[in-house]
Amino acid sequence: MTSNPKRPYFVRAMHEWLSDNGFTPYLMVDINTPNLLAPTEYAQDGRLVLAISYQATNNLLIDNDGISFAARFGGVSKDVWIPMQAVLGIYAKEDTEHSLFFDPSEYDNHTPPTPPNNDKPKGGHLKFV
């Protein structure tokens, strides 16, 4: 029997715990993961660190496939999509003692998902009668 990877569940739980305790959640990401959509020009040594607090992101969504949000980089708003297998760890900016890093082999033989389609329907869903 195959089971779902644990990583998305731990990322969601750690994000909630860090936020509830006044810490700033930071995500460390492997930029060499296929289908990653992120500002890789800010990466160092193949890793990108992103602030994923509610204050630093817009429309943050952490689901089983990945993490998506919009954020400002160099004053420009960008959409970000991080496949869950790209997540190396999540930790507190203020105190690295509060950190959780993951076994990279958890996603061996796993095909990365594609980014969600961000096309928004034109116009509203309300109709004047």
N, CA, C and O atoms as a printed pandas DataFrame, in Angstrom:
     atom_number atom_name residue_name chain_id  residue_number  x_coord  y_coord  z_coord
0              1         N          MET        A               1    0.839   -1.180    0.000
1              2        CA          MET        A               1    0.000    0.000    0.000
2              3         C          MET        A               1    0.889    1.249    0.000
3              4         O          MET        A               1    1.790    1.381    0.829
4              5         N          THR        A               2    0.627    2.147   -0.925
5              6        CA          THR        A               2    1.372    3.399   -0.945
6              7         C          THR        A               2    0.623    4.442   -0.120
7              8         O          THR        A               2   -0.606    4.450   -0.053
8              9         N          SER        A               3    1.384    5.294    0.487
9             10        CA          SER        A               3    0.768    6.341    1.301
10            11         C          SER        A               3    1.193    7.707    0.784
11            12         O          SER        A               3    2.186    7.841    0.068
12            13         N          ASN        A               4    0.429    8.701    1.158
13            14        CA          ASN        A               4    0.761   10.071    0.792
14            15         C          ASN        A               4    2.027   10.500    1.525
15            16         O          ASN        A               4    2.251   10.099    2.667
16            17         N          PRO        A               5    2.849   11.308    0.875
17            18        CA          PRO        A               5    4.016   11.849    1.581
18            19         C          PRO        A               5    3.577   12.663    2.800
19            20         O          PRO        A               5    2.511   13.278    2.792
20            21         N          LYS        A               6    4.399   12.660    3.836
21            22        CA          LYS        A               6    4.096   13.377    5.079
22            23         C          LYS        A               6    4.412   14.873    4.983
23            24         O          LYS        A               6    3.861   15.681    5.731
24            25         N          ARG        A               7    5.287   15.223    4.074
25            26        CA          ARG        A               7    5.805   16.594    4.005
26            27         C          ARG        A               7    4.724   17.675    3.986
27            28         O          ARG        A               7    4.824   18.618    4.771
28            29         N          PRO        A               8    3.683   17.592    3.127
29            30        CA          PRO        A               8    2.708   18.690    3.123
30            31         C          PRO        A               8    1.988   18.851    4.458
31            32         O          PRO        A               8    1.646   19.967    4.847
32            33         N          TYR        A               9    1.762   17.766    5.146
33            34        CA          TYR        A               9    1.083   17.831    6.443
34            35         C          TYR        A               9    1.971   18.498    7.488
35            36         O          TYR        A               9    1.502   19.303    8.293
36            37         N          PHE        A              10    3.256   18.156    7.467
37            38        CA          PHE        A              10    4.193   18.771    8.410
38            39         C          PHE        A              10    4.418   20.252    8.097
39            40         O          PHE        A              10    4.540   21.069    9.009
40            41         N          VAL        A              11    4.473   20.595    6.804
41            42        CA          VAL        A              11    4.658   22.001    6.424
42            43         C          VAL        A              11    3.475   22.831    6.906
43            44         O          VAL        A              11    3.660   23.905    7.478
44            45         N          ARG        A              12    2.248   22.334    6.674
45            46        CA          ARG        A              12    1.059   23.073    7.130
46            47         C          ARG        A              12    1.055   23.217    8.646
47            48         O          ARG        A              12    0.779   24.298    9.166
48            49         N          ALA        A              13    1.357   22.139    9.354
49            50        CA          ALA        A              13    1.345   22.184   10.821
50            51         C          ALA        A              13    2.428   23.116   11.357
51            52         O          ALA        A              13    2.176   23.888   12.281
52            53         N          MET        A              14    3.619   23.052   10.791
53            54        CA          MET        A              14    4.717   23.901   11.261
54            55         C          MET        A              14    4.433   25.368   10.939
55            56         O          MET        A              14    4.728   26.246   11.750
56            57         N          HIS        A              15    3.867   25.639    9.769
57            58        CA          HIS        A              15    3.511   27.009    9.407
58            59         C          HIS        A              15    2.508   27.564   10.416
59            60         O          HIS        A              15    2.657   28.693   10.884
60            61         N          GLU        A              16    1.507   26.791   10.743
61            62        CA          GLU        A              16    0.495   27.233   11.706
62            63         C          GLU        A              16    1.111   27.450   13.087
63            64         O          GLU        A              16    0.821   28.451   13.743
64            65         N          TRP        A              17    1.951   26.528   13.530
65            66        CA          TRP        A              17    2.562   26.640   14.855
66            67         C          TRP        A              17    3.465   27.870   14.929
67            68         O          TRP        A              17    3.410   28.626   15.899
68            69         N          LEU        A              18    4.297   28.071   13.902
69            70        CA          LEU        A              18    5.185   29.236   13.887
70            71         C          LEU        A              18    4.370   30.524   13.912
71            72         O          LEU        A              18    4.680   31.440   14.674
72            73         N          SER        A              19    3.334   30.598   13.087
73            74        CA          SER        A              19    2.494   31.797   13.023
74            75         C          SER        A              19    1.800   32.058   14.351
75            76         O          SER        A              19    1.778   33.190   14.835
76            77         N          ASP        A              20    1.235   31.012   14.937
77            78        CA          ASP        A              20    0.519   31.160   16.214
78            79         C          ASP        A              20    1.431   31.600   17.355
79            80         O          ASP        A              20    0.968   32.196   18.328
80            81         N          ASN        A              21    2.722   31.308   17.238
81            82        CA          ASN        A              21    3.663   31.650   18.299
82            83         C          ASN        A              21    4.486   32.893   18.001
83            84         O          ASN        A              21    5.491   33.151   18.663
84            85         N          GLY        A              22    4.059   33.663   17.005
85            86        CA          GLY        A              22    4.698   34.947   16.731
86            87         C          GLY        A              22    5.998   34.871   15.960
87            88         O          GLY        A              22    6.737   35.855   15.908
88            89         N          PHE        A              23    6.301   33.722   15.356
89            90        CA          PHE        A              23    7.509   33.590   14.548
90            91         C          PHE        A              23    7.190   33.878   13.084
91            92         O          PHE        A              23    6.035   33.803   12.667
92            93         N          THR        A              24    8.216   34.204   12.312
93            94        CA          THR        A              24    8.077   34.416   10.881
94            95         C          THR        A              24    8.493   33.135   10.164
95            96         O          THR        A              24    9.671   32.778   10.186
96            97         N          PRO        A              25    7.538   32.426    9.521
97            98        CA          PRO        A              25    7.899   31.190    8.819
98            99         C          PRO        A              25    8.724   31.466    7.564
99           100         O          PRO        A              25    8.346   32.277    6.720
100          101         N          TYR        A              26    9.844   30.782    7.462
101          102        CA          TYR        A              26   10.697   30.836    6.285
102          103         C          TYR        A              26   10.724   29.451    5.659
103          104         O          TYR        A              26   10.715   28.439    6.360
104          105         N          LEU        A              27   10.757   29.419    4.344
105          106        CA          LEU        A              27   10.779   28.175    3.596
106          107         C          LEU        A              27   12.089   28.100    2.835
107          108         O          LEU        A              27   12.473   29.065    2.175
108          109         N          MET        A              28   12.785   26.966    2.913
109          110        CA          MET        A              28   13.986   26.744    2.111
110          111         C          MET        A              28   13.602   25.796    0.976
111          112         O          MET        A              28   13.020   24.734    1.197
112          113         N          VAL        A              29   13.948   26.215   -0.257
113          114        CA          VAL        A              29   13.483   25.535   -1.457
114          115         C          VAL        A              29   14.652   25.152   -2.352
115          116         O          VAL        A              29   15.614   25.910   -2.480
116          117         N          ASP        A              30   14.572   23.974   -2.971
117          118        CA          ASP        A              30   15.545   23.534   -3.967
118          119         C          ASP        A              30   15.105   24.090   -5.322
119          120         O          ASP        A              30   14.062   23.691   -5.840
120          121         N          ILE        A              31   15.877   24.997   -5.896
121          122        CA          ILE        A              31   15.454   25.646   -7.146
122          123         C          ILE        A              31   15.611   24.746   -8.367
123          124         O          ILE        A              31   15.177   25.118   -9.457
124          125         N          ASN        A              32   16.214   23.584   -8.213
125          126        CA          ASN        A              32   16.414   22.677   -9.336
126          127         C          ASN        A              32   15.248   21.715   -9.542
127          128         O          ASN        A              32   15.326   20.822  -10.386
128          129         N          THR        A              33   14.186   21.885   -8.792
129          130        CA          THR        A              33   13.005   21.036   -8.903
130          131         C          THR        A              33   12.192   21.441  -10.134
131          132         O          THR        A              33   11.937   22.628  -10.339
132          133         N          PRO        A              34   11.780   20.461  -10.961
133          134        CA          PRO        A              34   10.957   20.801  -12.127
134          135         C          PRO        A              34    9.650   21.485  -11.730
135          136         O          PRO        A              34    9.086   21.226  -10.667
136          137         N          ASN        A              35    9.196   22.354  -12.605
137          138        CA          ASN        A              35    7.924   23.071  -12.477
138          139         C          ASN        A              35    7.902   24.137  -11.384
139          140         O          ASN        A              35    6.840   24.675  -11.072
140          141         N          LEU        A              36    9.042   24.444  -10.808
141          142        CA          LEU        A              36    9.126   25.505   -9.808
142          143         C          LEU        A              36    8.904   26.852  -10.490
143          144         O          LEU        A              36    9.470   27.128  -11.548
144          145         N          LEU        A              37    8.081   27.674   -9.875
145          146        CA          LEU        A              37    7.848   29.031  -10.378
146          147         C          LEU        A              37    8.165   29.972   -9.222
147          148         O          LEU        A              37    7.339   30.181   -8.334
148          149         N          ALA        A              38    9.369   30.535   -9.244
149          150        CA          ALA        A              38    9.841   31.375   -8.150
150          151         C          ALA        A              38   10.953   32.285   -8.663
151          152         O          ALA        A              38   11.561   32.006   -9.696
152          153         N          PRO        A              39   11.217   33.366   -7.944
153          154        CA          PRO        A              39   12.286   34.288   -8.366
154          155         C          PRO        A              39   13.666   33.707   -8.047
155          156         O          PRO        A              39   14.282   34.069   -7.045
156          157         N          THR        A              40   14.137   32.818   -8.894
157          158        CA          THR        A              40   15.391   32.101   -8.643
158          159         C          THR        A              40   16.620   33.004   -8.682
159          160         O          THR        A              40   17.706   32.587   -8.282
160          161         N          GLU        A              41   16.457   34.239   -9.160
161          162        CA          GLU        A              41   17.603   35.159   -9.160
162          163         C          GLU        A              41   18.039   35.509   -7.734
163          164         O          GLU        A              41   19.128   36.048   -7.535
164          165         N          TYR        A              42   17.207   35.208   -6.757
165          166        CA          TYR        A              42   17.550   35.466   -5.349
166          167         C          TYR        A              42   18.147   34.235   -4.666
167          168         O          TYR        A              42   18.437   34.274   -3.471
168          169         N          ALA        A              43   18.331   33.153   -5.408
169          170        CA          ALA        A              43   18.847   31.902   -4.836
170          171         C          ALA        A              43   20.355   31.968   -4.628
171          172         O          ALA        A              43   21.067   32.716   -5.298
172          173         N          GLN        A              44   20.813   31.166   -3.682
173          174        CA          GLN        A              44   22.244   30.985   -3.444
174          175         C          GLN        A              44   22.508   29.497   -3.283
175          176         O          GLN        A              44   21.805   28.815   -2.537
176          177         N          ASP        A              45   23.508   28.999   -3.971
177          178        CA          ASP        A              45   23.896   27.588   -3.902
178          179         C          ASP        A              45   22.724   26.646   -4.191
179          180         O          ASP        A              45   22.598   25.592   -3.568
180          181         N          GLY        A              46   21.873   27.034   -5.136
181          182        CA          GLY        A              46   20.760   26.189   -5.539
182          183         C          GLY        A              46   19.589   26.178   -4.576
183          184         O          GLY        A              46   18.663   25.377   -4.712
184          185         N          ARG        A              47   19.638   27.077   -3.597
185          186        CA          ARG        A              47   18.562   27.147   -2.606
186          187         C          ARG        A              47   18.002   28.554   -2.542
187          188         O          ARG        A              47   18.723   29.544   -2.667
188          189         N          LEU        A              48   16.703   28.610   -2.345
189          190        CA          LEU        A              48   15.998   29.872   -2.238
190          191         C          LEU        A              48   15.283   29.890   -0.896
191          192         O          LEU        A              48   14.624   28.919   -0.524
192          193         N          VAL        A              49   15.412   30.987   -0.177
193          194        CA          VAL        A              49   14.715   31.143    1.101
194          195         C          VAL        A              49   13.619   32.185    0.904
195          196         O          VAL        A              49   13.866   33.291    0.424
196          197         N          LEU        A              50   12.399   31.801    1.289
197          198        CA          LEU        A              50   11.234   32.661    1.107
198          199         C          LEU        A              50   10.515   32.861    2.432
199          200         O          LEU        A              50   10.316   31.907    3.185
200          201         N          ALA        A              51   10.125   34.096    2.718
201          202        CA          ALA        A              51    9.273   34.372    3.872
202          203         C          ALA        A              51    7.859   33.984    3.459
203          204         O          ALA        A              51    7.360   34.449    2.434
204          205         N          ILE        A              52    7.209   33.133    4.254
205          206        CA          ILE        A              52    5.855   32.708    3.903
206          207         C          ILE        A              52    4.861   33.035    5.015
207          208         O          ILE        A              52    3.913   32.290    5.261
208          209         N          SER        A              53    5.097   34.155    5.676
209          210        CA          SER        A              53    4.128   34.603    6.676
210          211         C          SER        A              53    2.913   35.155    5.933
211          212         O          SER        A              53    2.985   35.460    4.742
212          213         N          TYR        A              54    1.810   35.277    6.644
213          214        CA          TYR        A              54    0.611   35.856    6.032
214          215         C          TYR        A              54    0.846   37.317    5.662
215          216         O          TYR        A              54    0.233   37.818    4.720
216          217         N          GLN        A              55    1.727   38.012    6.392
217          218        CA          GLN        A              55    2.023   39.408    6.099
218          219         C          GLN        A              55    2.878   39.561    4.848
219          220         O          GLN        A              55    2.781   40.577    4.160
220          221         N          ALA        A              56    3.712   38.573    4.541
221          222        CA          ALA        A              56    4.621   38.660    3.401
222          223         C          ALA        A              56    4.028   38.096    2.116
223          224         O          ALA        A              56    4.588   38.282    1.036
224          225         N          THR        A              57    2.894   37.406    2.230
225          226        CA          THR        A              57    2.302   36.751    1.068
226          227         C          THR        A              57    0.864   37.200    0.864
227          228         O          THR        A              57    0.232   37.761    1.759
228          229         N          ASN        A              58    0.376   36.943   -0.319
229          230        CA          ASN        A              58   -1.021   37.188   -0.641
230          231         C          ASN        A              58   -1.586   35.881   -1.199
231          232         O          ASN        A              58   -0.963   35.248   -2.052
232          233         N          ASN        A              59   -2.756   35.483   -0.722
233          234        CA          ASN        A              59   -3.410   34.253   -1.174
234          235         C          ASN        A              59   -2.549   33.014   -0.950
235          236         O          ASN        A              59   -2.455   32.161   -1.833
236          237         N          LEU        A              60   -1.926   32.904    0.208
237          238        CA          LEU        A              60   -1.098   31.738    0.535
238          239         C          LEU        A              60   -1.959   30.489    0.589
239          240         O          LEU        A              60   -2.983   30.458    1.273
240          241         N          LEU        A              61   -1.538   29.458   -0.138
241          242        CA          LEU        A              61   -2.217   28.170   -0.139
242          243         C          LEU        A              61   -1.167   27.078   -0.023
243          244         O          LEU        A              61   -0.248   26.994   -0.838
244          245         N          ILE        A              62   -1.312   26.244    0.999
245          246        CA          ILE        A              62   -0.415   25.095    1.183
246          247         C          ILE        A              62   -1.282   23.851    1.055
247          248         O          ILE        A              62   -2.068   23.539    1.950
248          249         N          ASP        A              63   -1.135   23.139   -0.066
249          250        CA          ASP        A              63   -1.904   21.910   -0.226
250          251         C          ASP        A              63   -0.955   20.735   -0.441
251          252         O          ASP        A              63    0.260   20.895   -0.319
252          253         N          ASN        A              64   -1.481   19.580   -0.752
253          254        CA          ASN        A              64   -0.638   18.393   -0.850
254          255         C          ASN        A              64    0.327   18.426   -2.031
255          256         O          ASN        A              64    1.362   17.759   -1.999
256          257         N          ASP        A              65    0.003   19.193   -3.074
257          258        CA          ASP        A              65    0.879   19.269   -4.238
258          259         C          ASP        A              65    1.958   20.330   -4.123
259          260         O          ASP        A              65    3.060   20.159   -4.646
260          261         N          GLY        A              66    1.647   21.429   -3.439
261          262        CA          GLY        A              66    2.628   22.497   -3.374
262          263         C          GLY        A              66    2.145   23.699   -2.600
263          264         O          GLY        A              66    1.113   23.669   -1.930
264          265         N          ILE        A              67    2.920   24.754   -2.710
265          266        CA          ILE        A              67    2.643   26.004   -2.004
266          267         C          ILE        A              67    2.561   27.099   -3.049
267          268         O          ILE        A              67    3.460   27.247   -3.877
268          269         N          SER        A              68    1.481   27.868   -3.009
269          270        CA          SER        A              68    1.340   28.969   -3.961
270          271         C          SER        A              68    0.977   30.242   -3.215
271          272         O          SER        A              68    0.294   30.213   -2.191
272          273         N          PHE        A              69    1.446   31.350   -3.747
273          274        CA          PHE        A              69    1.144   32.667   -3.193
274          275         C          PHE        A              69    1.673   33.723   -4.141
275          276         O          PHE        A              69    2.394   33.421   -5.091
276          277         N          ALA        A              70    1.311   34.945   -3.876
277          278        CA          ALA        A              70    1.889   36.096   -4.570
278          279         C          ALA        A              70    2.671   36.886   -3.524
279          280         O          ALA        A              70    2.268   36.971   -2.364
280          281         N          ALA        A              71    3.783   37.456   -3.944
281          282        CA          ALA        A              71    4.607   38.259   -3.038
282          283         C          ALA        A              71    5.379   39.281   -3.859
283          284         O          ALA        A              71    5.475   39.181   -5.082
284          285         N          ARG        A              72    5.920   40.257   -3.161
285          286        CA          ARG        A              72    6.699   41.304   -3.819
286          287         C          ARG        A              72    8.191   40.973   -3.701
287          288         O          ARG        A              72    8.699   40.643   -2.629
288          289         N          PHE        A              73    8.857   41.073   -4.831
289          290        CA          PHE        A              73   10.301   40.853   -4.893
290          291         C          PHE        A              73   10.896   42.043   -5.622
291          292         O          PHE        A              73   10.587   42.287   -6.788
292          293         N          GLY        A              74   11.743   42.776   -4.936
293          294        CA          GLY        A              74   12.314   43.977   -5.535
294          295         C          GLY        A              74   11.239   44.979   -5.940
295          296         O          GLY        A              74   11.404   45.714   -6.913
296          297         N          GLY        A              75   10.138   45.008   -5.191
297          298        CA          GLY        A              75    9.053   45.937   -5.452
298          299         C          GLY        A              75    8.060   45.483   -6.515
299          300         O          GLY        A              75    7.103   46.196   -6.816
300          301         N          VAL        A              76    8.284   44.302   -7.085
301          302        CA          VAL        A              76    7.409   43.792   -8.145
302          303         C          VAL        A              76    6.651   42.569   -7.637
303          304         O          VAL        A              76    7.256   41.646   -7.092
304          305         N          SER        A              77    5.330   42.559   -7.813
305          306        CA          SER        A              77    4.516   41.421   -7.392
306          307         C          SER        A              77    4.718   40.250   -8.353
307          308         O          SER        A              77    4.671   40.417   -9.572
308          309         N          LYS        A              78    4.943   39.065   -7.789
309          310        CA          LYS        A              78    5.143   37.863   -8.599
310          311         C          LYS        A              78    4.348   36.714   -7.996
311          312         O          LYS        A              78    4.204   36.605   -6.779
312          313         N          ASP        A              79    3.833   35.856   -8.883
313          314        CA          ASP        A              79    3.188   34.620   -8.438
314          315         C          ASP        A              79    4.264   33.572   -8.205
315          316         O          ASP        A              79    5.223   33.466   -8.969
316          317         N          VAL        A              80    4.093   32.806   -7.146
317          318        CA          VAL        A              80    5.066   31.780   -6.770
318          319         C          VAL        A              80    4.346   30.440   -6.665
319          320         O          VAL        A              80    3.245   30.359   -6.122
320          321         N          TRP        A              81    4.966   29.402   -7.182
321          322        CA          TRP        A              81    4.469   28.023   -7.070
322          323         C          TRP        A              81    5.662   27.140   -6.696
323          324         O          TRP        A              81    6.631   27.033   -7.447
324          325         N          ILE        A              82    5.573   26.518   -5.534
325          326        CA          ILE        A              82    6.627   25.643   -5.048
326          327         C          ILE        A              82    6.070   24.223   -4.970
327          328         O          ILE        A              82    5.252   23.940   -4.095
328          329         N          PRO        A              83    6.493   23.315   -5.867
329          330        CA          PRO        A              83    6.061   21.931   -5.715
330          331         C          PRO        A              83    6.523   21.412   -4.353
331          332         O          PRO        A              83    7.624   21.737   -3.907
332          333         N          MET        A              84    5.705   20.624   -3.705
333          334        CA          MET        A              84    6.025   20.182   -2.342
334          335         C          MET        A              84    7.367   19.456   -2.278
335          336         O          MET        A              84    8.059   19.543   -1.264
336          337         N          GLN        A              85    7.743   18.752   -3.323
337          338        CA          GLN        A              85    9.021   18.042   -3.288
338          339         C          GLN        A              85   10.218   18.990   -3.318
339          340         O          GLN        A              85   11.336   18.573   -3.015
340          341         N          ALA        A              86   10.007   20.252   -3.676
341          342        CA          ALA        A              86   11.092   21.239   -3.670
342          343         C          ALA        A              86   11.357   21.780   -2.273
343          344         O          ALA        A              86   12.403   22.385   -2.035
344          345         N          VAL        A              87   10.431   21.572   -1.349
345          346        CA          VAL        A              87   10.572   22.118    0.006
346          347         C          VAL        A              87   11.632   21.315    0.764
347          348         O          VAL        A              87   11.471   20.120    1.014
348          349         N          LEU        A              88   12.709   21.999    1.118
349          350        CA          LEU        A              88   13.782   21.362    1.897
350          351         C          LEU        A              88   13.526   21.490    3.389
351          352         O          LEU        A              88   13.880   20.605    4.168
352          353         N          GLY        A              89   12.904   22.603    3.784
353          354        CA          GLY        A              89   12.634   22.805    5.208
354          355         C          GLY        A              89   11.815   24.042    5.461
355          356         O          GLY        A              89   11.659   24.900    4.592
356          357         N          ILE        A              90   11.289   24.120    6.678
357          358        CA          ILE        A              90   10.550   25.288    7.145
358          359         C          ILE        A              90   11.088   25.617    8.532
359          360         O          ILE        A              90   11.302   24.729    9.357
360          361         N          TYR        A              91   11.301   26.908    8.775
361          362        CA          TYR        A              91   11.891   27.293   10.059
362          363         C          TYR        A              91   11.504   28.717   10.412
363          364         O          TYR        A              91   10.974   29.460    9.586
364          365         N          ALA        A              92   11.781   29.084   11.667
365          366        CA          ALA        A              92   11.509   30.433   12.147
366          367         C          ALA        A              92   12.673   31.349   11.802
367          368         O          ALA        A              92   13.831   31.002   12.031
368          369         N          LYS        A              93   12.369   32.502   11.258
369          370        CA          LYS        A              93   13.401   33.495   10.948
370          371         C          LYS        A              93   14.146   33.891   12.224
371          372         O          LYS        A              93   15.366   34.060   12.223
372          373         N          GLU        A              94   13.388   34.035   13.305
373          374        CA          GLU        A              94   13.942   34.574   14.541
374          375         C          GLU        A              94   14.774   33.572   15.339
375          376         O          GLU        A              94   15.602   33.967   16.160
376          377         N          ASP        A              95   14.557   32.270   15.102
377          378        CA          ASP        A              95   15.202   31.264   15.947
378          379         C          ASP        A              95   15.266   29.946   15.189
379          380         O          ASP        A              95   14.267   29.232   15.110
380          381         N          THR        A              96   16.426   29.615   14.630
381          382        CA          THR        A              96   16.542   28.396   13.833
382          383         C          THR        A              96   16.411   27.120   14.678
383          384         O          THR        A              96   16.398   26.016   14.134
384          385         N          GLU        A              97   16.316   27.272   15.988
385          386        CA          GLU        A              97   16.057   26.110   16.839
386          387         C          GLU        A              97   14.677   25.525   16.515
387          388         O          GLU        A              97   14.443   24.328   16.679
388          389         N          HIS        A              98   13.773   26.389   16.053
389          390        CA          HIS        A              98   12.435   25.961   15.673
390          391         C          HIS        A              98   12.423   25.715   14.170
391          392         O          HIS        A              98   12.010   26.572   13.389
392          393         N          SER        A              99   12.882   24.529   13.778
393          394        CA          SER        A              99   12.993   24.221   12.358
394          395         C          SER        A              99   12.611   22.770   12.094
395          396         O          SER        A              99   12.646   21.920   12.984
396          397         N          LEU        A             100   12.249   22.520   10.855
397          398        CA          LEU        A             100   11.910   21.179   10.423
398          399         C          LEU        A             100   12.433   21.018    9.004
399          400         O          LEU        A             100   11.982   21.705    8.088
400          401         N          PHE        A             101   13.386   20.111    8.825
401          402        CA          PHE        A             101   13.947   19.834    7.510
402          403         C          PHE        A             101   13.583   18.418    7.111
403          404         O          PHE        A             101   13.371   17.558    7.966
404          405         N          PHE        A             102   13.510   18.176    5.798
405          406        CA          PHE        A             102   12.931   16.945    5.294
406          407         C          PHE        A             102   13.926   16.055    4.568
407          408         O          PHE        A             102   14.927   16.524    4.026
408          409         N          ASP        A             103   13.629   14.758    4.569
409          410        CA          ASP        A             103   14.414   13.753    3.869
410          411         C          ASP        A             103   14.135   13.896    2.372
411          412         O          ASP        A             103   13.000   13.696    1.939
412          413         N          PRO        A             104   15.144   14.235    1.583
413          414        CA          PRO        A             104   14.902   14.434    0.156
414          415         C          PRO        A             104   14.417   13.173   -0.562
415          416         O          PRO        A             104   13.783   13.278   -1.612
416          417         N          SER        A             105   14.695   12.002   -0.027
417          418        CA          SER        A             105   14.294   10.761   -0.697
418          419         C          SER        A             105   12.796   10.477   -0.574
419          420         O          SER        A             105   12.292    9.547   -1.204
420          421         N          GLU        A             106   12.082   11.266    0.228
421          422        CA          GLU        A             106   10.642   11.035    0.393
422          423         C          GLU        A             106    9.911   11.114   -0.949
423          424         O          GLU        A             106    8.893   10.448   -1.138
424          425         N          TYR        A             107   10.413   11.910   -1.867
425          426        CA          TYR        A             107    9.743   12.095   -3.148
426          427         C          TYR        A             107   10.455   11.378   -4.293
427          428         O          TYR        A             107   10.222   11.703   -5.457
428          429         N          ASP        A             108   11.319   10.411   -3.985
429          430        CA          ASP        A             108   11.938    9.626   -5.046
430          431         C          ASP        A             108   10.842    8.939   -5.851
431          432         O          ASP        A             108    9.847    8.479   -5.291
432          433         N          ASN        A             109   11.028    8.874   -7.152
433          434        CA          ASN        A             109   10.062    8.240   -8.055
434          435         C          ASN        A             109    8.697    8.912   -8.012
435          436         O          ASN        A             109    7.674    8.258   -8.219
436          437         N          HIS        A             110    8.677   10.194   -7.746
437          438        CA          HIS        A             110    7.428   10.946   -7.704
438          439         C          HIS        A             110    7.485   12.003   -8.788
439          440         O          HIS        A             110    8.460   12.751   -8.870
440          441         N          THR        A             111    6.464   12.078   -9.617
441          442        CA          THR        A             111    6.404   13.082  -10.679
442          443         C          THR        A             111    5.881   14.381  -10.096
443          444         O          THR        A             111    4.800   14.402   -9.509
444          445         N          PRO        A             112    6.631   15.467  -10.248
445          446        CA          PRO        A             112    6.163   16.739   -9.689
446          447         C          PRO        A             112    4.904   17.225  -10.392
447          448         O          PRO        A             112    4.766   17.072  -11.605
448          449         N          PRO        A             113    3.991   17.810   -9.630
449          450        CA          PRO        A             113    2.778   18.357  -10.246
450          451         C          PRO        A             113    3.100   19.618  -11.024
451          452         O          PRO        A             113    4.131   20.254  -10.801
452          453         N          THR        A             114    2.222   19.970  -11.927
453          454        CA          THR        A             114    2.386   21.222  -12.659
454          455         C          THR        A             114    1.725   22.344  -11.872
455          456         O          THR        A             114    0.803   22.095  -11.095
456          457         N          PRO        A             115    2.180   23.558  -12.062
457          458        CA          PRO        A             115    1.567   24.686  -11.348
458          459         C          PRO        A             115    0.089   24.796  -11.684
459          460         O          PRO        A             115   -0.330   24.458  -12.792
460          461         N          PRO        A             116   -0.697   25.266  -10.731
461          462        CA          PRO        A             116   -2.118   25.446  -11.027
462          463         C          PRO        A             116   -2.303   26.521  -12.078
463          464         O          PRO        A             116   -1.480   27.426  -12.211
464          465         N          ASN        A             117   -3.380   26.415  -12.817
465          466        CA          ASN        A             117   -3.685   27.409  -13.836
466          467         C          ASN        A             117   -4.256   28.629  -13.131
467          468         O          ASN        A             117   -5.313   28.554  -12.504
468          469         N          ASN        A             118   -3.566   29.734  -13.233
469          470        CA          ASN        A             118   -3.984   30.948  -12.540
470          471         C          ASN        A             118   -4.885   31.836  -13.390
471          472         O          ASN        A             118   -5.121   32.993  -13.042
472          473         N          ASP        A             119   -5.393   31.301  -14.509
473          474        CA          ASP        A             119   -6.299   32.109  -15.320
474          475         C          ASP        A             119   -7.561   32.388  -14.529
475          476         O          ASP        A             119   -8.196   31.481  -13.991
476          477         N          LYS        A             120   -7.903   33.642  -14.471
477          478        CA          LYS        A             120   -9.100   34.045  -13.741
478          479         C          LYS        A             120  -10.184   34.370  -14.751
479          480         O          LYS        A             120   -9.908   34.984  -15.782
480          481         N          PRO        A             121  -11.425   33.962  -14.463
481          482        CA          PRO        A             121  -12.493   34.286  -15.400
482          483         C          PRO        A             121  -12.663   35.791  -15.528
483          484         O          PRO        A             121  -12.497   36.534  -14.561
484          485         N          LYS        A             122  -12.988   36.215  -16.705
485          486        CA          LYS        A             122  -13.218   37.639  -16.942
486          487         C          LYS        A             122  -14.582   38.009  -16.415
487          488         O          LYS        A             122  -15.552   37.275  -16.608
488          489         N          GLY        A             123  -14.661   39.142  -15.752
489          490        CA          GLY        A             123  -15.949   39.611  -15.232
490          491         C          GLY        A             123  -16.304   38.921  -13.936
491          492         O          GLY        A             123  -15.642   37.970  -13.520
492          493         N          GLY        A             124  -17.344   39.400  -13.307
493          494        CA          GLY        A             124  -17.778   38.847  -12.031
494          495         C          GLY        A             124  -18.740   37.682  -12.218
495          496         O          GLY        A             124  -19.112   37.326  -13.337
496          497         N          HIS        A             125  -19.121   37.113  -11.113
497          498        CA          HIS        A             125  -20.060   35.999  -11.161
498          499         C          HIS        A             125  -21.476   36.451  -10.784
499          500         O          HIS        A             125  -22.402   35.640  -10.772
500          501         N          LEU        A             126  -21.642   37.739  -10.477
501          502        CA          LEU        A             126  -22.952   38.269  -10.137
502          503         C          LEU        A             126  -23.652   38.747  -11.406
503          504         O          LEU        A             126  -23.028   39.232  -12.350
504          505         N          LYS        A             127  -24.949   38.592  -11.388
505          506        CA          LYS        A             127  -25.734   38.990  -12.555
506          507         C          LYS        A             127  -26.841   39.912  -12.093
507          508         O          LYS        A             127  -27.574   39.593  -11.157
508          509         N          PHE        A             128  -26.964   41.060  -12.749
509          510        CA          PHE        A             128  -28.061   41.984  -12.426
510          511         C          PHE        A             128  -29.329   41.484  -13.078
511          512         O          PHE        A             128  -29.342   41.121  -14.254
512          513         N          VAL        A             129  -30.394   41.471  -12.300
513          514        CA          VAL        A             129  -31.682   40.996  -12.822
514          515         C          VAL        A             129  -32.659   42.142  -12.878
515          516         O          VAL        A             129  -33.805   41.957  -13.288
